[in-house]
């Protein structure tokens, strides 16, 4: 039931039509009896700033932001939480009635919750972790792993400079490696997180030697 008081929120990205977020969020909104609706805002071109800027004022309450716009989401916000600043990216934008935009990043919290739920025997402090990719999702994952006590986090990326930027921002426990050195990072990894777009529809496959990981390594696809 849509009323004149229905609160609107949504998700945007490129691609985003594959997202299960509208199904998940509308299910709990209905179950909780909340007068709200959650929709997808697909962006085929380069109109992210125009979309987000046009929502200032709170007519739409907020957006979840997925690839490839997470770093740009942080850049256009007026205010940001500490974790969003640390991550260098945002996956949540909240639009205030005063026209200001607040950026947040829940990627890391969600990632650690998923590990606790689905791999409860894994201990973040037990050994090195590997993050594949160096975009906004990767930044959130690395920041969360470091904050949770990972002794080393290797960021493996095709463009080394982007991985180095994350390492420079997040400290000496973060190591940047090019894709052709992925085997080195994977050989002693206790966890591997795919934070690239590989595997999404039309985005290609993940080309790393996962067979190099120890048998007990936990693998997550964000």
N, C-alpha and C positions, 0 to 999 in steps of 0.2 A: 504494500500500500504506500503510494507516494502522496505526501500531503504538502501543503504550503510551508510547512516547517521542517521538511526533510533536510537533514544535514548530508552534504555531498562530499565525498573524498574519492581518491583514485590512485592509479599507478600509471607511470609513464616510462617509456624507454624505447629502444630500437634494437631488436624487436620486442613487442610486449603482448602480441595477440596470443602467444602461447601461455601467458601467465595464469596460474590458478588463483591468484590473489582475489579477483572479483568473486569467485565461487566461495572461497574460504571466508572472506570478510562479510559477504552478504549472508552467509549461513549463520555466523555468530550474531550479527546484527538482528536477524530475525529471531533467533533463539532467545536473545536477551530482551526482545521487545523494544529495541531502539529505533527511533524514527530516522533512519539513515540509509544511504545507498552508496555503494562503492563501485566505480566503473574504471575501465581502461581508457587511457588517452594515447592512442598510437601516434608516433611521430615518424614519418617516412623520410623527412628532410632534416634540415638543420635548425628547426624552429623551437628549440628547448627554451631559450631565454624569453622568446615572445610568449610561449605558453605560460611559463611560470610567472613572468612579469604581469601578464594579463589577469592573473588570479589574485593579485594583491587586493586586500580588503576583506577577505574572509568569506566571500560568497561560496567558494569551494573551501572547505576547512583545511584540507591538506593533501599532499601527494606523497606516495612512495615513489622513489626514483631508482630505476635500475640502469644497467649499462646501455649506452656509454656515457651517461650524463652525470654521474655521481660527483666528480670533481667540479664540474660546472655548477652543480646545485649548491655546493658550498660557496663557490665564488660569488654567486648572485645574492646570497642571503645577507640580511642586515645583522643578524645575531646568530651565534652558533654555540652548541654545547661544547664542553671541554673535549669529549671523546670525538666529536666531529672534527674539531681543530687538530687533534692529535692524529686522527686518521687521514686528514687531508682530503676528505670526501664526505658526502652526505647521502643517505638513502631515504631521508624523511625531510619534507618541507612543511611547516605549519604556517598558515596564512592568518595573521592577526587582523582584527577589525580596524586597527590603526594603519594598515597598509604595510606593516613590516613583516618580514619573512624570517622565521627561525629554522635553522638547519640542525639536524641531529643525525647520528649514525648508530643504527642498531644491528648492523651486520655482524660485528664481533660478538655481541651478546647472544645473538641467535645462533652463531656458529658454535660457541662454547656450550650453549644449552643443548644443541643437537648432539654434540659429543657426549655430554653427560647422559642424555636420554638413550642414545643408540649405541654408544661404545663406552659403557660405564667403567670398564676395566682400564681404559686408557688414562694415563696421568700426564697432563701437559708438561710437568717438570721432569718427566722421565727420560727425555732425549730430544734430539733435534726434530723440527717440523719443517716441511717444505710447502711453500705457496707458489702455485703456478699462475703467472700473470702479474701485472703491475698496474692495473686500473683501480677504480674506486672500490670495488669489492675486495680486491687484494689488500689495499691499504687498511680497510677495516679489519680484515682477518689478521694481518700482521700485528697491528696495534693491540688487538685483543690477546693474541698469543703471547706477546712480549709482556703485557700487563699481568697476565695470568701466571707467568713464571717460566715460559719456555727457555731453555738454556741457549738455543740457537734457532733462528728462523731463516732459512734460505729462500730468497725470492728469485725464482727462475723465470726469465722473460726473453722473448725474441729480441726486443730492443733493450740492450743492457742499461742504457742511460735512465730509463724509467724505473728499472729495479734499483739502480744506484740512488735515485732520488728518494725512494722509500727508506733505504738503508741509512742515508744521510739524516733523514728526519727522525728516525726511530731508534737510533743508537747502535752501539757496537755489538749487540747480540743479533743484529740483522745483517745478513750477507747477501750481496747481489751476484747472480751468476747468469751467464748467457745460456741460451737453450742447448747449445752443444755440450754444456757441462752438466746437464740435468742428471746424468747417471751418477756423477760424483755426489750430488746432494741427496739423491734417492737411496744410496747404498746403506746409510745408517739412519734413515728417517723412521721416526715412530708414527708420524702422521703426514699425509699428503693431502693438500686442499687444492682442487681445481677452481681457480677464480677467473678463468678465461671464458670467452664466449664459445669455445669449442664444444660441440655436442648439441648446441641449440640448432633449430631448424635453419639450414642453409649456411651455417657458420663453420663448417668443416669439422674435422676430428682432432682429438688430442694426440699430438705426435711426440710423446715422451716414453722412455723405456721403463714403464711401470714394473716390468719383470725384474728390475734391479733392486726393488725394495725388499727388505726382510719379510718373512712370512707373516709376522704379527703386525705389520704396518696397517694402520687404519687409513682408509682413503675416503675422502668426501668430495662430492661435486656440488659446489655452491649453486 
